[in-house]
Amino acid sequence: MDNFLNFCDLNNFEYWLVIRLYFAATLPILLAIYYFINKKVSYSTAYTLMCAFFIVALGWEIWLTYGLSGGLPVDQRRSAMLTCAIPVNINWLLNSLADVLIVWIGLFFVKNYYRNKISPFIKWKWGAFFILLTWFIIQNVYIEAFFYHLQLGSSGDLSWAPLMPLGSWYNPTIFTIGGNPITLQSQSSWIIMTPIIYFLSIYFNKIKT
């Protein structure tokens, strides 16, 4: 892995970005294998996570990777070195898997908070919803401000996507962190994603009980 990354001539920031992305993309696969082998599979969680993968892939990751509707493809929004280390045709896959990890962590937070209470996956609970929403927004603010800030923009760089329905046509900066803009377009995907994930969690929990 190190030889591969050195071959791409990454700087220190790019090096650690790539390491973190591959780690975040690989971890849900390893965890899924571990839970399956040890027969600790929660089918409702598993189905929710599988759906989450397709939702994020089709909802925004593929669109942003290839610039399908009014945006630039990812290889035009980042350095050639990053494209060497994260080829365009697997960029959407790696990011979608990393998004699955984000969803998994969010579900863990909800389950942990309600561990001694009535399950929040029997019926809608606003407390559970806001735990998911808070986590999704916090992680995405971090991603936009510190992880992908060199690949994102507020001037039409990003494609419209189904879960980014306002596209770049209306994309105000909400606030800045360290001079990096936190924009409505980038946050909208996870805001819309929150009720979808929570609804799916309740639905799959009901059909498996």
C-alpha atoms as a printed R data frame, in Angstrom:
    type eleno elety resid chain resno       x       y       z
1   ATOM     1    CA   MET     A     1   0.000   0.000   0.000
2   ATOM     2    CA   ASP     A     2   2.786   2.420   0.928
3   ATOM     3    CA   ASN     A     3   4.578   1.675  -2.355
4   ATOM     4    CA   PHE     A     4   1.352   2.362  -4.252
5   ATOM     5    CA   LEU     A     5   0.807   5.676  -2.467
6   ATOM     6    CA   ASN     A     6   4.449   6.701  -2.889
7   ATOM     7    CA   PHE     A     7   4.155   5.910  -6.588
8   ATOM     8    CA   CYS     A     8   1.373   8.493  -6.808
9   ATOM     9    CA   ASP     A     9   3.664  11.148  -5.248
10  ATOM    10    CA   LEU     A    10   1.129  12.282  -2.659
11  ATOM    11    CA   ASN     A    11   1.861  15.089  -0.247
12  ATOM    12    CA   ASN     A    12   1.282  14.534   3.474
13  ATOM    13    CA   PHE     A    13  -2.310  15.805   3.460
14  ATOM    14    CA   GLU     A    14  -3.242  13.709   0.434
15  ATOM    15    CA   TYR     A    15  -1.489  10.659   1.871
16  ATOM    16    CA   TRP     A    16  -3.550  10.683   5.061
17  ATOM    17    CA   LEU     A    17  -6.736  11.493   3.175
18  ATOM    18    CA   VAL     A    18  -6.247   8.396   1.047
19  ATOM    19    CA   ILE     A    19  -5.349   6.219   4.040
20  ATOM    20    CA   ARG     A    20  -8.460   7.334   5.928
21  ATOM    21    CA   LEU     A    21 -10.733   6.812   2.929
22  ATOM    22    CA   TYR     A    22  -9.507   3.272   2.249
23  ATOM    23    CA   PHE     A    23  -9.760   2.465   5.956
24  ATOM    24    CA   ALA     A    24 -13.317   3.849   6.209
25  ATOM    25    CA   ALA     A    25 -14.333   1.941   3.065
26  ATOM    26    CA   THR     A    26 -12.791  -1.343   4.208
27  ATOM    27    CA   LEU     A    27 -13.982  -1.302   7.826
28  ATOM    28    CA   PRO     A    28 -17.713  -1.954   7.168
29  ATOM    29    CA   ILE     A    29 -16.782  -4.935   4.993
30  ATOM    30    CA   LEU     A    30 -14.546  -6.383   7.716
31  ATOM    31    CA   LEU     A    31 -17.165  -5.743  10.386
32  ATOM    32    CA   ALA     A    32 -19.868  -7.372   8.270
33  ATOM    33    CA   ILE     A    33 -17.684 -10.478   7.786
34  ATOM    34    CA   TYR     A    34 -16.916 -10.589  11.529
35  ATOM    35    CA   TYR     A    35 -20.565 -10.311  12.577
36  ATOM    36    CA   PHE     A    36 -21.633 -12.892   9.991
37  ATOM    37    CA   ILE     A    37 -18.968 -15.430  10.993
38  ATOM    38    CA   ASN     A    38 -19.790 -14.983  14.675
39  ATOM    39    CA   LYS     A    39 -23.545 -15.148  13.966
40  ATOM    40    CA   LYS     A    40 -24.147 -11.755  15.533
41  ATOM    41    CA   VAL     A    41 -26.008 -10.431  12.544
42  ATOM    42    CA   SER     A    42 -28.852  -8.017  13.187
43  ATOM    43    CA   TYR     A    43 -30.918  -8.519  10.061
44  ATOM    44    CA   SER     A    44 -32.739  -5.202  10.390
45  ATOM    45    CA   THR     A    45 -29.411  -3.363  10.643
46  ATOM    46    CA   ALA     A    46 -27.927  -5.413   7.807
47  ATOM    47    CA   TYR     A    47 -30.832  -4.641   5.479
48  ATOM    48    CA   THR     A    48 -30.728  -0.975   6.437
49  ATOM    49    CA   LEU     A    49 -27.007  -0.784   5.680
50  ATOM    50    CA   MET     A    50 -27.393  -2.567   2.351
51  ATOM    51    CA   CYS     A    51 -30.116  -0.136   1.360
52  ATOM    52    CA   ALA     A    52 -27.961   2.751   2.593
53  ATOM    53    CA   PHE     A    53 -25.180   1.719   0.214
54  ATOM    54    CA   PHE     A    54 -27.446   1.901  -2.838
55  ATOM    55    CA   ILE     A    55 -29.109   5.105  -1.638
56  ATOM    56    CA   VAL     A    56 -25.846   7.006  -1.186
57  ATOM    57    CA   ALA     A    57 -24.360   5.588  -4.389
58  ATOM    58    CA   LEU     A    58 -27.375   6.494  -6.527
59  ATOM    59    CA   GLY     A    59 -28.375   9.492  -4.418
60  ATOM    60    CA   TRP     A    60 -25.151  11.455  -4.791
61  ATOM    61    CA   GLU     A    61 -21.819   9.584  -4.906
62  ATOM    62    CA   ILE     A    62 -22.033   8.447  -8.548
63  ATOM    63    CA   TRP     A    63 -23.350  11.854  -9.620
64  ATOM    64    CA   LEU     A    64 -20.550  13.720  -7.853
65  ATOM    65    CA   THR     A    65 -17.856  11.338  -9.096
66  ATOM    66    CA   TYR     A    66 -18.766  11.696 -12.768
67  ATOM    67    CA   GLY     A    67 -20.314  15.185 -12.710
68  ATOM    68    CA   LEU     A    68 -23.445  13.831 -14.330
69  ATOM    69    CA   SER     A    69 -25.616  16.944 -14.133
70  ATOM    70    CA   GLY     A    70 -24.088  20.403 -14.215
71  ATOM    71    CA   GLY     A    71 -20.916  19.703 -12.256
72  ATOM    72    CA   LEU     A    72 -17.285  18.767 -12.745
73  ATOM    73    CA   PRO     A    73 -16.137  15.131 -12.487
74  ATOM    74    CA   VAL     A    74 -14.006  14.399  -9.465
75  ATOM    75    CA   ASP     A    75 -10.743  14.153 -11.414
76  ATOM    76    CA   GLN     A    76 -11.175  17.820 -12.416
77  ATOM    77    CA   ARG     A    77 -11.748  18.879  -8.803
78  ATOM    78    CA   ARG     A    78  -8.625  17.374  -7.274
79  ATOM    79    CA   SER     A    79  -4.980  16.780  -7.983
80  ATOM    80    CA   ALA     A    80  -3.731  14.181 -10.435
81  ATOM    81    CA   MET     A    81  -1.932  12.529  -7.501
82  ATOM    82    CA   LEU     A    82  -5.209  11.929  -5.668
83  ATOM    83    CA   THR     A    83  -6.790  10.518  -8.818
84  ATOM    84    CA   CYS     A    84  -3.808   8.187  -9.126
85  ATOM    85    CA   ALA     A    85  -4.380   6.888  -5.584
86  ATOM    86    CA   ILE     A    86  -8.194   6.928  -5.804
87  ATOM    87    CA   PRO     A    87  -9.089   6.092  -9.426
88  ATOM    88    CA   VAL     A    88 -12.256   7.755 -10.689
89  ATOM    89    CA   ASN     A    89 -14.090   4.500 -11.368
90  ATOM    90    CA   ILE     A    90 -13.783   3.316  -7.769
91  ATOM    91    CA   ASN     A    91 -14.124   6.746  -6.153
92  ATOM    92    CA   TRP     A    92 -17.915   6.429  -5.848
93  ATOM    93    CA   LEU     A    93 -17.590   2.885  -4.469
94  ATOM    94    CA   LEU     A    94 -15.074   3.816  -1.774
95  ATOM    95    CA   ASN     A    95 -17.069   6.855  -0.713
96  ATOM    96    CA   SER     A    96 -20.319   4.880  -0.664
97  ATOM    97    CA   LEU     A    97 -18.765   2.246   1.588
98  ATOM    98    CA   ALA     A    98 -17.423   4.988   3.859
99  ATOM    99    CA   ASP     A    99 -20.943   6.452   3.979
100 ATOM   100    CA   VAL     A   100 -22.256   3.059   5.079
101 ATOM   101    CA   LEU     A   101 -19.832   3.218   8.001
102 ATOM   102    CA   ILE     A   102 -21.244   6.641   8.911
103 ATOM   103    CA   VAL     A   103 -24.780   5.211   8.901
104 ATOM   104    CA   TRP     A   104 -23.662   2.211  10.970
105 ATOM   105    CA   ILE     A   105 -22.101   4.478  13.599
106 ATOM   106    CA   GLY     A   106 -25.264   6.582  13.693
107 ATOM   107    CA   LEU     A   107 -27.424   3.504  14.315
108 ATOM   108    CA   PHE     A   108 -25.005   2.436  17.044
109 ATOM   109    CA   PHE     A   109 -25.378   5.817  18.760
110 ATOM   110    CA   VAL     A   110 -29.161   5.502  18.692
111 ATOM   111    CA   LYS     A   111 -29.143   1.926  20.009
112 ATOM   112    CA   ASN     A   112 -26.660   2.809  22.741
113 ATOM   113    CA   TYR     A   113 -28.722   5.798  23.894
114 ATOM   114    CA   TYR     A   114 -31.889   3.686  24.077
115 ATOM   115    CA   ARG     A   115 -30.226   0.523  25.424
116 ATOM   116    CA   ASN     A   116 -32.235   0.588  28.665
117 ATOM   117    CA   LYS     A   117 -35.364   2.062  27.107
118 ATOM   118    CA   ILE     A   118 -38.047   0.989  24.684
119 ATOM   119    CA   SER     A   119 -36.513   0.347  21.268
120 ATOM   120    CA   PRO     A   120 -36.574   3.430  19.031
121 ATOM   121    CA   PHE     A   121 -37.057   1.124  16.032
122 ATOM   122    CA   ILE     A   122 -40.587   0.045  16.930
123 ATOM   123    CA   LYS     A   123 -42.112   3.386  16.103
124 ATOM   124    CA   TRP     A   124 -40.857   6.850  15.244
125 ATOM   125    CA   LYS     A   125 -39.139   8.676  18.114
126 ATOM   126    CA   TRP     A   126 -38.005  12.229  17.551
127 ATOM   127    CA   GLY     A   127 -35.136  11.760  19.997
128 ATOM   128    CA   ALA     A   128 -33.686   8.962  17.870
129 ATOM   129    CA   PHE     A   129 -34.234  11.002  14.727
130 ATOM   130    CA   PHE     A   130 -32.310  13.977  16.133
131 ATOM   131    CA   ILE     A   131 -29.447  11.748  17.306
132 ATOM   132    CA   LEU     A   132 -29.061  10.525  13.726
133 ATOM   133    CA   LEU     A   133 -29.467  14.008  12.281
134 ATOM   134    CA   THR     A   134 -26.909  15.523  14.668
135 ATOM   135    CA   TRP     A   135 -24.346  12.805  13.945
136 ATOM   136    CA   PHE     A   136 -24.860  12.955  10.174
137 ATOM   137    CA   ILE     A   137 -24.482  16.736  10.100
138 ATOM   138    CA   ILE     A   138 -21.455  16.843  12.438
139 ATOM   139    CA   GLN     A   139 -19.537  14.228  10.449
140 ATOM   140    CA   ASN     A   140 -20.416  15.887   7.163
141 ATOM   141    CA   VAL     A   141 -19.332  19.316   8.391
142 ATOM   142    CA   TYR     A   142 -15.994  17.731   9.317
143 ATOM   143    CA   ILE     A   143 -15.742  16.055   5.911
144 ATOM   144    CA   GLU     A   144 -16.495  19.275   4.062
145 ATOM   145    CA   ALA     A   145 -14.243  21.468   6.206
146 ATOM   146    CA   PHE     A   146 -11.208  19.235   6.725
147 ATOM   147    CA   PHE     A   147 -11.355  16.154   4.502
148 ATOM   148    CA   TYR     A   148 -12.666  17.050   1.061
149 ATOM   149    CA   HIS     A   149 -12.409  20.845   1.204
150 ATOM   150    CA   LEU     A   150  -9.987  20.872  -1.737
151 ATOM   151    CA   GLN     A   151 -12.442  18.888  -3.872
152 ATOM   152    CA   LEU     A   152 -15.603  20.825  -3.070
153 ATOM   153    CA   GLY     A   153 -16.689  24.250  -4.166
154 ATOM   154    CA   SER     A   154 -19.514  26.735  -3.976
155 ATOM   155    CA   SER     A   155 -19.347  27.946  -7.593
156 ATOM   156    CA   GLY     A   156 -21.031  25.114  -9.474
157 ATOM   157    CA   ASP     A   157 -18.266  22.542  -9.054
158 ATOM   158    CA   LEU     A   158 -20.596  19.811  -7.810
159 ATOM   159    CA   SER     A   159 -23.207  18.013  -9.866
160 ATOM   160    CA   TRP     A   160 -26.904  18.051  -9.107
161 ATOM   161    CA   ALA     A   161 -27.922  14.744  -7.549
162 ATOM   162    CA   PRO     A   162 -31.248  13.243  -6.441
163 ATOM   163    CA   LEU     A   163 -30.430  13.833  -2.784
164 ATOM   164    CA   MET     A   164 -28.899  17.224  -3.559
165 ATOM   165    CA   PRO     A   165 -32.035  18.586  -5.242
166 ATOM   166    CA   LEU     A   166 -31.039  22.261  -5.261
167 ATOM   167    CA   GLY     A   167 -27.760  21.498  -7.015
168 ATOM   168    CA   SER     A   168 -25.298  24.331  -7.446
169 ATOM   169    CA   TRP     A   169 -28.043  26.711  -8.582
170 ATOM   170    CA   TYR     A   170 -28.882  27.603  -4.996
171 ATOM   171    CA   ASN     A   171 -25.962  26.780  -2.765
172 ATOM   172    CA   PRO     A   172 -25.378  29.438  -0.111
173 ATOM   173    CA   THR     A   173 -22.513  29.179   2.345
174 ATOM   174    CA   ILE     A   174 -24.012  28.456   5.766
175 ATOM   175    CA   PHE     A   175 -20.814  29.277   7.688
176 ATOM   176    CA   THR     A   176 -17.065  28.804   7.395
177 ATOM   177    CA   ILE     A   177 -14.519  26.829   9.401
178 ATOM   178    CA   GLY     A   178 -10.895  27.834   9.016
179 ATOM   179    CA   GLY     A   179 -11.808  29.676   5.853
180 ATOM   180    CA   ASN     A   180 -13.462  26.595   4.345
181 ATOM   181    CA   PRO     A   181 -17.140  27.092   3.392
182 ATOM   182    CA   ILE     A   182 -19.849  24.783   4.721
183 ATOM   183    CA   THR     A   183 -22.464  24.859   1.973
184 ATOM   184    CA   LEU     A   184 -26.139  23.973   1.780
185 ATOM   185    CA   GLN     A   185 -25.653  21.632  -1.173
186 ATOM   186    CA   SER     A   186 -23.152  19.406   0.608
187 ATOM   187    CA   GLN     A   187 -25.198  19.267   3.809
188 ATOM   188    CA   SER     A   188 -28.547  18.666   2.091
189 ATOM   189    CA   SER     A   189 -27.764  15.052   1.203
190 ATOM   190    CA   TRP     A   190 -27.383  13.946   4.821
191 ATOM   191    CA   ILE     A   191 -30.317  16.047   5.994
192 ATOM   192    CA   ILE     A   192 -32.542  14.236   3.490
193 ATOM   193    CA   MET     A   193 -30.829  10.942   4.293
194 ATOM   194    CA   THR     A   194 -31.735  11.072   7.986
195 ATOM   195    CA   PRO     A   195 -35.499  10.356   7.779
196 ATOM   196    CA   ILE     A   196 -34.878   7.774   5.044
197 ATOM   197    CA   ILE     A   197 -32.456   5.790   7.202
198 ATOM   198    CA   TYR     A   198 -34.619   6.034  10.280
199 ATOM   199    CA   PHE     A   199 -37.736   4.951   8.382
200 ATOM   200    CA   LEU     A   200 -35.881   1.973   6.877
201 ATOM   201    CA   SER     A   201 -34.591   0.947  10.312
202 ATOM   202    CA   ILE     A   202 -38.122   0.921  11.710
203 ATOM   203    CA   TYR     A   203 -39.499  -0.878   8.660
204 ATOM   204    CA   PHE     A   204 -36.910  -3.683   8.658
205 ATOM   205    CA   ASN     A   205 -37.162  -4.068  12.424
206 ATOM   206    CA   LYS     A   206 -40.928  -4.597  12.105
207 ATOM   207    CA   ILE     A   207 -40.755  -7.178   9.321
208 ATOM   208    CA   LYS     A   208 -38.083  -9.227  11.159
209 ATOM   209    CA   THR     A   209 -39.891  -9.330  14.502
